[in-house]
Each structure stands twice: as structure tokens, then as C-alpha cells.
Amino acid sequence: MKTAKLLPASNYIADLTSRVNAATERVFITSLLIADDTATHELIEALIVARQRGVEVNISVDEFTFS
């Protein structure tokens, strides 16, 4: 069993982007919010590129709280 790790916000996006770039089969992300922000542009681009290379990408966002 893999161990989960809790990251500080300053490292979260970089770690997630790295994992998306390394994905070969699927990416599942569940989040309260993914903002279109300069801090997330690299992550969003990595998700687009992952999908283009055939990786299944699924994102669940809490749109009720933040809409």
C-alpha cells in the first residue's frame, strides 16, 4: 500500500504537475478549487498534454461551494 503525504501549499502544485507529467494511464484529481492563475498554468498545461498523449484525465471540483 502506498503512503499518502500531506504537502504544504507551496509544494502542492509543483508535486501534482510532476505527477501528471509522469502519468502513463490515468490522472484523478479531487479538489475544492483549481483556479486559473499564474500558479496553476503549468499544471493546467500538463493536464492538457497528458490527455493529448492518451492519459485518462478526471477532475472533480466542488463547484457548489465556489460557484
Secondary structure, 3 states (H helix, E strand, C coil): CCCCCCCCHHHHHHHHHHHHHHCCCEEEEEECCCCCCCCCHHHHHHHHHHHHCCCEEEEEECHHHHC
